[in-house]
Amino acid sequence: MTASLERKLIRWVHILLSIPVVGYIYGPVAQIPNAAAAVKWVFFPIIVLSGFWLWKGYWFKKKYKNLVK
């Protein structure tokens, strides 16, 4: 997988999973228990991790390569 394709995929995952968070903040998602739990425990952590990967992915890859050696 090329670096540009990786960034595009992670960016779209980041954007698409942010939609339920917006619904949680501004919409009725917070009143639906299963949806609220999904936003809190699934979507939000994935959004945070994908954001870190988009921001510092090269750093994580470099540290991983040094760790594996």
C-alpha positions in Angstrom: 0.0 0.0 0.0 1.4 3.4 -1.0 1.7 6.2 1.6 -0.9 8.3 -0.2 -3.4 5.5 -0.4 -2.9 4.8 3.3 -3.4 8.5 4.2 -6.6 8.6 2.1 -8.1 5.5 3.7 -7.3 6.7 7.2 -8.5 10.2 6.5 -11.9 8.8 5.2 -12.2 6.5 8.2 -11.5 9.5 10.5 -14.1 11.6 8.7 -16.8 9.0 8.5 -16.5 7.9 12.1 -16.7 11.6 13.2 -20.3 11.8 12.0 -21.7 9.8 14.9 -19.7 11.9 17.3 -21.3 15.1 15.9 -24.7 13.3 16.3 -23.8 12.5 19.9 -22.9 16.2 20.7 -25.7 18.0 18.7 -28.3 15.3 18.1 -30.3 12.7 19.9 -27.6 10.0 19.9 -26.7 10.6 23.5 -30.2 9.5 24.6 -29.9 6.1 22.8 -27.9 3.9 25.1 -26.5 1.5 22.5 -25.6 4.3 20.2 -24.0 6.4 23.0 -21.9 3.4 24.1 -20.8 2.8 20.5 -19.7 6.4 20.1 -17.9 6.5 23.5 -16.2 3.1 23.3 -15.7 2.4 19.6 -15.9 5.4 17.4 -14.1 8.0 19.5 -11.0 5.8 20.3 -10.7 4.9 16.6 -11.0 8.6 15.7 -8.2 9.5 18.2 -5.9 6.7 17.0 -6.5 7.6 13.3 -5.8 11.3 14.1 -2.5 10.4 15.8 -1.6 8.1 12.9 -2.3 11.0 10.4 -0.4 13.4 12.5 2.6 11.3 13.7 2.4 8.1 11.5 6.0 8.5 10.3 7.2 8.8 13.9 5.3 5.6 15.0 6.7 3.7 11.9 10.2 4.8 12.7 9.9 3.8 16.4 8.4 0.4 15.3 11.3 -0.2 12.9 13.8 0.5 15.6 12.0 -1.7 18.1 11.9 -4.6 15.7 15.6 -4.5 14.9 
